[in-house]
Amino acid sequence: MKRDMMRSNLFPLLFAFAFLFSPVFSASDLILAKVDRRIDLTSQIVRIATSLKVENTGSDVVSEILLSFPENHAKHLAYLKAIVSEGKGKAKTSSGVGLPVKAVQPNDVPPALTIYSVSLPKGLGKEHSLTLDVLAVFTHILQPFPEKINQGDVQLLLFQESAHYLSPYAVKAQSLTLKLPDARIESYSKLENAKLQGSELKYGPYENIPPFSYLPIVIHYENNLPFAVAKELVREIEISHWGNVQITEHYDIIHAGAQSKGEFSRLDYQTRPYLRGASAFRRLVAKLPPRAHSVYYRDEIGNISTSSLWGDSKKTELEIEPRYPMFGGWKTTFTIGYGLPLQDFLFGLDGKRFLNISFGAPIYELVIDTLFVKVVLPEGSKDISVSAPFPVKEWQETKISHLDIVGRPVVVLEKNNVVPEHNEHFQVYYKFNSLSMLREPFMLISGFFFLFIACIVYSHADISISKSSASYLAKLQWDEVQATTQLIHGIISRCLTAHDKLEASLHDLSRTGDVQACKATRKSVDSSLKELSKELKQPLTFLQSCPQATQILPKVEELVTKERELQEKLVVKHTTVVDGYEKKSSGREIENRIASYQQKITALKREVDDLMDFIDEI
């Protein structure tokens, strides 16, 4: 039932072909003596290579050959090339130069067909023949069936074609060979002369086929190769005449195969090979030019280390691995960049320079829905022109970069439905004055020169504020306030050092019991504290009389008050301990007497330390 439904999609085309073209075609004197078709279905890109032996049985010289495609295939046609071959068998040769091909619309052609005209290099005379090799490349014509699969399922695809070569000319003999990824095929149309040999499916030979004969076939087969599609690729090529071509490529990639349904299990993916997802892919390979350097690979998060780079004198290959496996319908974005030697891609001709570089992406078997190639030329380039081997949309922009004055001209080329066959060289011609290369070095030298001049002027100029101005006097007063505050801070620090000596004498008393030594220390400390108290009077008086010190004065006065209070508590504690030792009181009794003093001393020390820190930060 499913197979009948699949074939039914082709029946409308058959009805359209029943009412085909004008008598011009039916009366054509061209016939196809032999047609050999090979269809490559081993990847997501379908390549149909057709060899046509064309004979002219009429009396008029023929200058063009018509090729026809079903409309459902023609809208996915990405690349079409036709060349004339000479000789037979191993001696067969071709020029390799594609003949001019254009879409035409003859009279009475239904919309179900698209016709292309191939212009011959020289007319085909009466009873003469030639061999025309045609390569047609299609994207997005393989239909996943089923459209959604689980993590562990294989990917099955449908391909629809005609066993007879669809042509406006009669065909004497023809054959069709389809190359599949492997021998695993779900089903295929079992027509007369159909034969499956390993991974190749053959139809024919068929003889004496009338014009526009169409015999539908459907192949349902397994294909688990990566279906990587770049929804958009921006490829920027920046030229520096200092010896480098910098390539930066921004990819927006989706797995365009059968969509994944259900939840993804990382555990199953890591531990069970049969559940990893046969159609998922973890890596892509990009073939870079031979002398690529400074290669990097990153995404929005940052640099991605899961990549490998190797190469030789003929090629450089970059293997990139996204942060997660790519299942059907999943997306990822990343950027790769690399540098190339300028002399390998920039040349001179007739007073102009021209860039000769490849157009498409370097990733194997990647389909690109929309490709933007931006060629950033050096500032000052003019008379810009582009030569491309196929039609592209073209316009110019301007890019402002470092040390630019008017900006760099940017040539933008846009093309849709790009395949690896488009990875041909194109040329961008422009004129550039070599003296313009000195612009940036001159700007740098001038900038440093004026910077040095400014430094010299600054070091020798007197830009100080007038000594008679109010702001200068206020600054002097504030500097004096700061100096006085630091002086008070130093005096208080010395007082605290004296306090420490007093405390240390009590520790020595508890250890040695020498009361006289403890009293001597007390006498020395008292003397020092009196001298320090005298030193405090003058700076404190200055702060009290200075308007600039109104903000800091309360803290200073509080510090002096707290220090004196601490000093008094320490003296009382010292006196109590010494008296206890003279009266030979017990240690427990002495500790009980000084317990209340010790609590106040500890609190006062904390307050004094906080005030000292505050003043020290001024």
N, C-alpha and C positions, 0 to 999 in steps of 0.2 A: 504493500500500500504506500509506504513512504517513498519507494523508488518511483512509483507511478506519479506521486505528487511532485517529485523533483523533476521528472521529465515533462510534466504538464507546463512548467514554467517556460519551456522552449516552444511549445506549440504555437503561440501567437506569432512568433517569428516565421514559422513555416507557412502560415496563412498569408503573411505579408509577402513572402517570397513567391507565392503563387501568382501575384499580379505585378511582376517585376518590370523591368526598365523599358525604356523607349526602344524602338527598332534599331537605334544606332548601335546598341550593344549586341543585340541578337544577330545583326548583320556584320559584326566585327570579323575581320580577316585574320585576327590573331588566334592562335590556339596554344595551349600548354601541352607540349609533348610529354613532359614528365614533371611531376610534382613530388618532392620529398619534404615532409614536415617532421621536425623534432621539437617536442614540447617538453621543457624542463620544469618539473614540478617539485624539485628537491628543496626549495626554499619558499618564502612568502612571495617572492617575485616570480612571476610566470614569464618565461622566455620562450618565444616561438621562432625557431629558425627554419626558414622555408627556402628551398632551392627550386627555382622555376626555370624550366627550359622552354623558352618562348620561340615560336615559329611564326613567320609571316607568310600566310598562304595567299594573300591578295597581291594586287599590282601596285598599290600605293605605298609610299614610304611611311612608316609609323615612327613618331617621335616621342610617344609616351605610352606607359603601361599603367593600367589602373589596378589598384588593390582595394579590396572591399573587406569591411569588418562589420559584424553585428553591432547594433547600437549599444547593447549592454556591455560589450567588450570595448568598443571605441571610446566610451567616456572614461575608461580606466587606462587608456593607452598613454604610457609615459615616454616611450622612446621608439622611434621608427627609423631604420636605416636600410638603404638598398644600395648594393654595389654590383657591378658587372664582373663576372668571373669568366676566365678563358681557360681552355684546356680540359682534360678529363682525368679523373682518378687522382693519383699522386702528383701529376703534372699540372693540376688545376691551380691557377693563380688568380689574384684579384688585385686591383689597384689600392684597395683599402679606403679610397675616398668615396664618401657617401654621395649619391646622386641627389639632385634637388627633389624634394618631396613636398607636396602641398595638398591640402584638403580641397576637393572640388564637389560640386553638387550638380551632376548632370540632370537633364530633364526627366521628369516622371520617376524620380527615385524616391521611394517611401522613406519616412524618417527612421525606419527600422534598420537602415544601412547607412554606413559612413564610407565614402569613397575617397581614396588618396591617389593622386597622380604622380608617377615617377617619370621625370624627364630624362631621356636617354642622351648620352654624350654625343652620339651621332645616330642618324635615322636608321631604322631597321628595314632593309630593302626586301624586295620580293624573293621568296624562297630562302631567305636568310634566317638564321636563328642566333640566339644568345642565351646565356645562363644568368639569371638574376638571383642573387642571394639577398633575402630579406630577413632582417631581425626585428621582431616586434616584442616590446617589453611591457608587461601589464602589472599594475598594482591593485590591491583590494578587490580582486575578482575571485579569490578563494574564499568560500563561505564555510565558517566553522559549523559543523553539524554533529552533535548538538551544539547550540550556541553557548551553553553554560555547562561547566564540568566541575567535579569535585577536585580536591587537592591531589588525590592519587590517580586520577583518570588520565588517559592519553588523549591527545587532540586529534579529532577526525575532521577532515575537510571534504568539501564538495567542489568538483570542477566540472563545468559544462562546456562542451565544444561540439564541433561537427566532425564526423568521420570523413565526410567529403569536404574537399577544399572549396570554400565559398569564394567564387570568382565569376566575373562577368564573361569569362572565356570558357569554351569547352576544354575538357581535360582528357587526354588520351589515357594516361596511366598515373596513378598516384598511390602514395602510402603514407601512413601516419605512425609515429613512434612517440610514446609518452614515457619519459624517464621519471620514476618515482623515488622517494627517499629510500625505501626498502621494499621487500616483497610482501609486506603486510597490507592487504587491501580488503576492505570490508565488502565492497561490491563494485561491479563495473558493467557497462552495457555490453551484453554478449551478442554482438552482431556477427554477420557472416564475415569470415576471414579475420576474426579477432583472436589474438593469441597472447597469453601472459607468459613471459619468460623471465623468471627472477624478478627483478625490479623494473623491467621494461614491459610495457603493454603496447602491442602492435595491432593496427587495423589496416587491412588491405593485403595485397594491392587491389585497387579498384580500377576498372578500365571504362573508357568511353562515357565519361560523366558529362552531362549537359551543363550549360552555364547556370550558375546560381543554385546548384544542387546543394541541399542541406540535409544531413543525416545526423540527428542529435545523439550525443553520447553523454553519459554522466559517470564520473569516477568518484567513489567514496573511499578515501584512503587515509592512512595515518601519517601525520607529519608533526614532529615534536621539536623542530628547529626553532630558534628564536624569531618571533614575529615583532621585532623592534621597529617602531615607527616614530619618527621625530615629527610631532605635530608642528613644531617650529624650530628652526635652527638659524641662529645669527652667527655668521662667520666673519670676523673682522680681521683684515690684513693690513697692518700698519707698516709703512716703509720708512726706514731711517737711512739716510745716505751716509751715516757713520758706520754702516756695515752690517745692518741687521734687518730682517723682516720678522715682525712679531705677529703670530697667529693666535687669535683667541676665539674659541667656539663655545657658544652657549646652547645647550641641548635641552629640549623639553620632550621626553620620550615616554611612550606608552606601549604596553604589550597589547598588540591589536589582534591577538588570537582569540580562542574560545575563552570567555570570561570565567573567572573563578567564582564559584558559589560556596556557601558555607563558611565556616570559620577557619582561619589559618592556624595550624598547630606547629609551632617552632620545634617542639619536642619530636613530633613525628618526622618533621623535615630533617632533623639532625640525626635521628637514630634509626629510622626505617627507610631504606633506599626506595622501596616500592611506593612510599607515600610522599616522596619529595616533590612530586609534580613533574611529570615527564616533559610538559610543554613550558615549564618555567625556565628562566635563564638567570644565571648569576654573574655572567661576565660578557663583555663585548671587547672586540679586538679592533684597534685602529692602526692602520698602516701609514706611518708618517714618512716624510721625505728622508733620505739617507743621513743627512748631517743635522738632523734636528737636535736641539739642545735646550737646556733650561725648561724641561717638560714638567708641568704640574697638572693636578687633577683635584678638583674641589667642588663642593656644593654650597648651599646656603649656610650650613653649619660651620664649615671650614674645610681644611685639607683632608683628603681621604687617602689613607695609607695603603689600602688594599688594592694596589696596582703594581704591575711589573713592567719593566722596560728593558728591551734588549734590541740589539741591532748589529749591523756590519756596514761595509762600504756600499751595499746595495739597498738596504732598507732599514727602517727603524720601526719596531712594533711595540705598541702600548696596549697592555691588557688591563682594562679597567673593570672594577667590580663595585656595583652599587652597594649601599649600606644594607640592603635587604634583597632577597630573591624577588624576581619580577614574575608575577603570575598574571594571567589574563585580565586585562582591564586596569592593572596597576600602573601608576605613573611615577616618574622620577625626573628631577632636573639636576644638571651638573654642568661644569665648565672645564674644558681642557685648554691648555695653552702651551705654546712652545715657540722657540726662536729658530730662524733659518739664516744661513749665510747669504748676504745680499748678492754676492757675485754669482750665485747659482740661479737667480731668478730675475735679475735686472740687467737689461742690455741696452745698447745704443744703436740707433738707426736713423740716418738722414737728419741729424740734428735733434732728434727726439730720443727720449728714454722710454722704454716700455717694460712693463712687468709681465712676465710669462709664468703663470702659475695655474694649478688645477682648480676646477670650479667646485666640485662636489665635496662631500664629507669623506674623511678617511676611514670611517667605520665600515667593516665588512657587511654587505647585504642589508644595509640600512635604507629604509624608505623614508623620504622626507616630504611631508605634505606641503610645507612652505619653507623655502630657503632664501635667506637674505645674505648676500655677499657684500660686505662693505670694505672698500679699498681706500685706506686713509693715506693720502699723498702728502709729501712735505709741504710746509707753508711756502707759498710763492709759486706753486706749480700752475701752469696755464696750458691752453690749447689741449684740453683733455678729450680723449676719444676712447671707445671701447670696441674690441673685436671679439665676439663670442661665437662658438661653433653652432649655436642653436638660439632660437628666439628667447629673449629675456626682457622684462620691464627694467627700465633704467632711469635714474634721476640722480641729482647731486645734492649733497648737504654740506654743512660746515661743522667742524669739530674744534673746540677750543681746548688746548692742552697747555701744559706748563711752558712758560717762556714764549707763548704765541702772542702775536699782536692782532692780526686780522683773522686768524683761524686757519685750519688745514682743510683743503677741499676733500670731500669724501664722495666717491663714486659708489652708488648703491645699485645692486642688481638683484632682482627678485624673480624667482621661478617656482612654480608649483609642480608637485608630483615628480620629485627628483629621485633617480635611481643610480646605482653605481656606474652605469654606462654614461652618465652625464659627467663623470669625473674626468673630463677632458680639459686641456689647457685653454685658457683665454688670455687676452692681452689688454692691458691698459696703457695707452700712449699718452705722453705729456712732455711738456718742455719745462726745464728747470735750470736756472742760472746757478752755477756752482758757487758764485760769491754769496748766494743766499745762505749757504751753509755756515758762513762766518757770523750770521746775525746773532744766534744764540750765544756762542762764545764771547762775542763783543758785549752782549748784554750782561753776561756774568762778570766779565772783566770790569766793565763800567760800574756795575753794582758794587763790587768789592772795592774799587778805587774810591768811589764816593763815600763808602762806609769808612774807609781808612781816613779820608779827609775829614769827615765829621768827627771821628774819634780824636784826631789831632786838634781840631778847633775846640772841641769840648774840654780836652785836657789843658789847653792854654788859656781859655776864656774864663773871666771872673763873672760867674753867674750867681754869686751869692746875693742874698737880700741885703738891702741897705742897713747899716748898723744903727741908723737913727730911727728906723721905722718901728711902729708899735709891735708888729708881729715878731720882728727880730728881738726886741727887748723882752717880749713875753716868752720867746723861746729860751733866751738866756736865763730868765727867772725859773722857768720850768726845769731847765738843766740843773740849776742850783738846788731846786727843791729835790730833784732825784738824787743828787749827790749827798745832800743832807740826810735824806731818808736812808740811803745806804750806809751812811756813817752811824746813824742810830741803830740800824740793823747790826752793824759790826759790834757796837758797844753792848747791845743786848746779848749777842752771841758770846761775848766774853763773860758777861754776867752768868749765863747758863753754864759756861765752862767752870766758873767758880762754884756754882751749885753742885756740879758733878763732883768736884773735889770734896765738898762738904759731905755728900752722900758716900763717897769712897772712904772717908775717914771713919764713918760708922761701920762699914764692912770690915775695915782693918781692926776696929775696936772689938767687934764680935769674934774676930779670929785670934787677936793677940791679948786683948784685955788691957792694953796700954792706954789708960785714961789721959795721961799727961800729953802723949803724942796727939791724941784726938783734940784736946783743948788747944794745943799749939796750932793745929790746922785750922781750927775754928777762928782763932785770933787772926791768922794770916788771911783767911777768906773774908772776914769782916773788914779788914783794912782794904783789900782789893775792891770790895763792893762799894765802899765809901768813895774811893777814887773814881770808880766808874760812874757813880751817881753824880759826882761833880762834872764829869765830862758830858753827861747827858743834858745839863742845864742849857748850855749855849745853843746846840743845834735844835733843841726843843723850843727854845725861845724864838729862834729864827722862823721855824715853821708856824708858830702861833702868830707871828707878825706878818707873814707873807700871804698875800691874797691868792697866789697860785696854789697854795697848799691846803685850801679849804676842803677839798675832797679827801685828801689822804690823812689830814691831821687827826680826825676822830679815831682812825685805826691805830695811828702811832701812839696817841695818848692812851688808848685802851691797852696797847701792848706794854707801855711803861707801867701802867697801873697793875696789870696782871703779873708782871715780873716782880714788882715790889711785894705784892701779896704772896706770890710764890716764895719769895725770899724770906718773908716773915714766917710762913708755915714751916719752911725748912729749918729756920733757926730754932723755932719752938720744938720741933721734932728732935733736933740735935741736942738741945738742952735737956729734954726729957730723957733721952737715952743715956746721956752721960751721967745724969743724976741717978738713974736706975743702977748703973754700973757701980757708982760710988757707994750707994746704999746696999749694994750686993743683992738687988732684987732678982727674981728669977726671970728667965727669958720670956716665959709666957706672960708674966705680969707686965714686962716692958712692952711687949707687942700689943697688949690690950690698951695700954696708955696711949700709944701712938696710932692706933687703928683709925681713929676719926681724922687725925691729921693726914695720914697716908692717903685716905680717899680724896681729901681736898687737894693734896699735892698732885695726885695723878690727874685729876680733872683740870687743874691749873696748867700743868705741863702740856696737856693736849690743846688747850686754848691758846697758850703761848706759841706752840708749834704752828698752829693754823694761821695765826697773825703774822708770824715770821715768813711763812710761805707766801702769804698775800703781799706783803711788802716787798719780798724778793722779786716778785713778778712785775713790779712797776718799772 
